């Protein structure tokens, strides 16, 4: 068994908060999203932390930081 590590920088972190109808993603690194777990994740264009998820976003969306 081997463990892959990166020496290129800190490990990305992500947290999501939900206040009222507003959802906010706070992260380090690059934010990525996918409509489901079978579709590859893609960078969210122009995203900066904290990232507010718009009301027009799909009801189900997955996020990660890389």
Rosetta constraint file for C-alpha pairs under 8 A:
AtomPair CA 12 CA 27 HARMONIC 7.09 0.50
AtomPair CA 12 CA 28 HARMONIC 5.11 0.50
AtomPair CA 12 CA 29 HARMONIC 5.30 0.50
AtomPair CA 12 CA 30 HARMONIC 7.98 0.50
AtomPair CA 12 CA 65 HARMONIC 5.72 0.50
AtomPair CA 12 CA 66 HARMONIC 5.69 0.50
AtomPair CA 13 CA 27 HARMONIC 5.32 0.50
AtomPair CA 13 CA 28 HARMONIC 5.34 0.50
AtomPair CA 13 CA 29 HARMONIC 7.52 0.50
AtomPair CA 13 CA 65 HARMONIC 6.46 0.50
AtomPair CA 14 CA 25 HARMONIC 6.99 0.50
AtomPair CA 14 CA 26 HARMONIC 5.73 0.50
AtomPair CA 14 CA 27 HARMONIC 4.21 0.50
AtomPair CA 14 CA 28 HARMONIC 6.69 0.50
AtomPair CA 14 CA 64 HARMONIC 6.85 0.50
AtomPair CA 14 CA 65 HARMONIC 6.20 0.50
AtomPair CA 15 CA 25 HARMONIC 5.80 0.50
AtomPair CA 15 CA 26 HARMONIC 5.34 0.50
AtomPair CA 15 CA 27 HARMONIC 6.38 0.50
AtomPair CA 16 CA 23 HARMONIC 6.92 0.50
AtomPair CA 16 CA 24 HARMONIC 5.61 0.50
AtomPair CA 16 CA 25 HARMONIC 4.49 0.50
AtomPair CA 16 CA 26 HARMONIC 6.31 0.50
AtomPair CA 17 CA 23 HARMONIC 5.67 0.50
AtomPair CA 17 CA 24 HARMONIC 5.28 0.50
AtomPair CA 17 CA 25 HARMONIC 6.58 0.50
AtomPair CA 18 CA 22 HARMONIC 5.82 0.50
AtomPair CA 18 CA 23 HARMONIC 4.49 0.50
AtomPair CA 18 CA 24 HARMONIC 6.52 0.50
AtomPair CA 19 CA 23 HARMONIC 6.48 0.50
AtomPair CA 22 CA 52 HARMONIC 7.23 0.50
AtomPair CA 22 CA 53 HARMONIC 7.10 0.50
AtomPair CA 22 CA 54 HARMONIC 7.82 0.50
AtomPair CA 22 CA 55 HARMONIC 7.75 0.50
AtomPair CA 23 CA 52 HARMONIC 5.97 0.50
AtomPair CA 23 CA 53 HARMONIC 5.51 0.50
AtomPair CA 23 CA 54 HARMONIC 7.95 0.50
AtomPair CA 24 CA 50 HARMONIC 6.43 0.50
AtomPair CA 24 CA 51 HARMONIC 5.57 0.50
AtomPair CA 24 CA 52 HARMONIC 4.45 0.50
AtomPair CA 24 CA 53 HARMONIC 5.98 0.50
AtomPair CA 25 CA 49 HARMONIC 7.00 0.50
AtomPair CA 25 CA 50 HARMONIC 5.62 0.50
AtomPair CA 25 CA 51 HARMONIC 5.02 0.50
AtomPair CA 25 CA 52 HARMONIC 6.34 0.50
AtomPair CA 25 CA 53 HARMONIC 7.44 0.50
AtomPair CA 26 CA 49 HARMONIC 5.24 0.50
AtomPair CA 26 CA 50 HARMONIC 4.47 0.50
AtomPair CA 26 CA 51 HARMONIC 6.32 0.50
AtomPair CA 27 CA 31 HARMONIC 7.13 0.50
AtomPair CA 27 CA 49 HARMONIC 5.80 0.50
AtomPair CA 27 CA 50 HARMONIC 6.87 0.50
AtomPair CA 27 CA 65 HARMONIC 6.58 0.50
AtomPair CA 28 CA 49 HARMONIC 7.30 0.50
AtomPair CA 28 CA 65 HARMONIC 6.78 0.50
AtomPair CA 29 CA 65 HARMONIC 5.93 0.50
AtomPair CA 29 CA 66 HARMONIC 5.58 0.50
AtomPair CA 30 CA 43 HARMONIC 6.86 0.50
AtomPair CA 30 CA 44 HARMONIC 8.00 0.50
AtomPair CA 30 CA 47 HARMONIC 7.99 0.50
AtomPair CA 30 CA 65 HARMONIC 5.32 0.50
AtomPair CA 30 CA 66 HARMONIC 5.28 0.50
AtomPair CA 31 CA 43 HARMONIC 5.87 0.50
AtomPair CA 31 CA 44 HARMONIC 5.82 0.50
AtomPair CA 31 CA 47 HARMONIC 6.71 0.50
AtomPair CA 31 CA 48 HARMONIC 7.98 0.50
AtomPair CA 31 CA 63 HARMONIC 7.01 0.50
AtomPair CA 31 CA 64 HARMONIC 5.96 0.50
AtomPair CA 31 CA 65 HARMONIC 4.65 0.50
AtomPair CA 31 CA 66 HARMONIC 6.70 0.50
AtomPair CA 32 CA 41 HARMONIC 5.79 0.50
AtomPair CA 32 CA 42 HARMONIC 5.10 0.50
AtomPair CA 32 CA 43 HARMONIC 4.20 0.50
AtomPair CA 32 CA 44 HARMONIC 5.21 0.50
AtomPair CA 32 CA 63 HARMONIC 5.63 0.50
AtomPair CA 32 CA 64 HARMONIC 5.32 0.50
AtomPair CA 32 CA 65 HARMONIC 5.94 0.50
AtomPair CA 32 CA 66 HARMONIC 7.38 0.50
AtomPair CA 33 CA 41 HARMONIC 5.23 0.50
AtomPair CA 33 CA 42 HARMONIC 5.64 0.50
AtomPair CA 33 CA 43 HARMONIC 6.55 0.50
AtomPair CA 33 CA 44 HARMONIC 6.36 0.50
AtomPair CA 33 CA 61 HARMONIC 6.76 0.50
AtomPair CA 33 CA 62 HARMONIC 5.40 0.50
AtomPair CA 33 CA 63 HARMONIC 4.41 0.50
AtomPair CA 33 CA 64 HARMONIC 6.40 0.50
AtomPair CA 34 CA 39 HARMONIC 6.27 0.50
AtomPair CA 34 CA 40 HARMONIC 6.51 0.50
AtomPair CA 34 CA 41 HARMONIC 4.80 0.50
AtomPair CA 34 CA 42 HARMONIC 6.60 0.50
AtomPair CA 34 CA 61 HARMONIC 5.96 0.50
AtomPair CA 34 CA 62 HARMONIC 5.21 0.50
AtomPair CA 34 CA 63 HARMONIC 6.62 0.50
AtomPair CA 35 CA 39 HARMONIC 6.95 0.50
AtomPair CA 35 CA 58 HARMONIC 7.87 0.50
AtomPair CA 35 CA 60 HARMONIC 6.49 0.50
AtomPair CA 35 CA 61 HARMONIC 4.72 0.50
AtomPair CA 35 CA 62 HARMONIC 6.07 0.50
AtomPair CA 36 CA 60 HARMONIC 7.80 0.50
AtomPair CA 36 CA 61 HARMONIC 6.70 0.50
AtomPair CA 36 CA 62 HARMONIC 6.45 0.50
AtomPair CA 37 CA 62 HARMONIC 7.48 0.50
AtomPair CA 47 CA 51 HARMONIC 6.21 0.50
AtomPair CA 53 CA 57 HARMONIC 6.66 0.50
AtomPair CA 57 CA 61 HARMONIC 7.91 0.50
